[in-house]
Amino acid sequence: MNYQAILDEIYDEVQPELHKGKVADYIPALAEVGKGQFAMTVTLDNGQVFSVGDSGKQFSIQSISKVFTFTLALDVYSRELYKRVGVEPSGNPFNSLVQLEYENGIPRNPFINAGAIAITDALISYYRDEYMTLEVIMNFVREISNNPKLSFDPLVANSEMEHGDRNLALARLMKSFGNFENDVLGTVFTYFKHCSITMNTEELSRAMLFLAFGGTDPVSQKQFITPSQTKRINAVMLTCGHYDASGEFAYHVGLPAKSGVGGGIAAIVPGKMSIAVWSPALNRYGNSHAGTLALEKFTTKTGLSIF
């Protein structure tokens, strides 16, 4: 299959869509990102890469980092993790306080904000220190992306912290129910830092490759997690990866994937490839408008879907 020709075709077809939607203006540092940008990358099991658009342009991965922290926490806690965070779709906005209170401080899944903050808290408890925890997260993302220089953007992290009242409220609500072990401010700031990791689509696509191959990077042959853990992560990506639009995404695209309000989406085709797409203008659910459309076109043109 000529993946480059397919990506070129998609690039042309999504051009009229690039200015539809709006960037994540509730985070001031992200409000400055210009619309009209687009990048898409496919990485195969042999490391071969196909890209189109601004594939070298760095962007804030935001909630896509939740896949990486969930992977780390599942690896160290195994089934014990589910006592603190569920795996069911939320059906509500990603920052809902109402649902969290209704469910006694146990977040519905690891990909809504409360769930990802609880995962960060669990990692800090395991590594005993928020700075060490951030270093573990960063080193893991550097290894799976094959880029030892990856970092996070402190301007974005600080911007999120300054406007992070709702996320702090989620953490304090969990603490009031006894589902929080560490300092609220330090933990939430660590969460914002890993959400502020910057990557381009080539790095992000490479970072997701191990999830397409049972937890083992097919290029380096390093096993990061077990096939069973990989299955669970991919299942949660399929059912919860796009917040309250996860069902719609599964219906139109049909791949396990995770979005971020920075405009990125990372997806996997089990046993075949990983895909990353970036376009900063978001739809009403907080997912990339053109990115979602591009992935739908990709699965339609290639016939590659889990369904």
Residue, then its C-alpha position, 0 to 999 in steps of 0.5 A: m500500500n502506498y501510504q505516502a500517496i494516501l497521506d498526500e491525498i488526505y492533506d489536500e482534502v483536509q485543507p478546507e477544514l483547517h480553520k474550522g473549530k477553535v484553539a484551546d484558548y482557556i489555556p493562554a499559552l495555547a491560545e497563541v497557536g495559529k490555526g491552519q496547521f496540519a501534520m500527519t505521520v505513520t510509523l510501521d513496524n520496521g521503523q519506516v516513516f511516512s509524513v505530510g505537512d508540518s511533521g517537524k513542528q513541536f506542539s503540546i501533547q496535553s492529554i496524550s501524556k495520560v496514555f504514558t502515565f497510565t502505562l507506567a502506573l499499570d506496570v507498577y501497580s497492576r490490578e491494584l490501580y483499579k481501586r483508585v481509578g476506573v476504566e469506564p467511559s465517562g459520558n461527561p466533560f473531561n473536567s466534571l466535578v459533579q461525576l467525581e462527587y457522585e462516584n465518591g472521589i473515584p475517577r471514571n477512567p485514567f483519561i479524564n482529568a481527575g483520573a490522570i491526576a489520580i494516576t500522577d498521585a499514584l506514581i508520586s507515591y511509588y517513586r516517593d518524590e514529584y521530581m523523581t516521578l517527572e524524571v521517570i515519565m520524561n525518560f520513558v517518553r524519551e525512550i519510546s519516542n527515540n528522542p533523548k532530548l524531549s522536554f516539556d514547555p515550562l511556559v505552558a505548564n505555568s500557564e495551566m497552573e495559573h488557570g488550573d482552579r478546576n483541576l485543583a478542585l478535582a484533586r481536593l475533592m479526591k483528597s476529601f474522599g481519601n483517594f489522594e496521597n500527596d501534596v495537591l499543589g505539587t501533584v497537580f503541577t507535576y500533572f501539568k508538566h507532563c501534559s506540557i511535553t512537546m513533540n512533533t507527529e514523527e516523535l509521537s507516532r514513534a512513541m505509540l508504536f509499542l502499543a501497536f505491538g503487544g507492548t514491545d517496540p518492534v524496532s528496538q525489540k524492547q518490551f515495555i509492558t505485557p501483551s495483557q497490559t497493552k490490551r487494557i490500555n488500547a481498550v481504554m483508548l478506544t472507549c475513553g480516549h476522546y472524552d464524551a465523543s469517544g463513541e463517535f470517534a470509534y464509530h467514524v474512525g475505528l481505532p484506539a486513539k488518544s486526543g489532546v487539546g493541543g490539537g494532537i491525536a495518537a492512534i494505533v492499528p494493532g499489529k501494523m502501525s502507529i499514527a499521529v496527527w496534529s491540527p490545533a483547531l478543536n471541535r466542541y468536544g476538545n478534539s482536533h477537528a481536522g485531525t479527526l477527519a484525517l484519521e477517518k479518511f485514513t481508515t476509509k482509504t486503507g481499510l485499516s480499522i479494528f472493526 
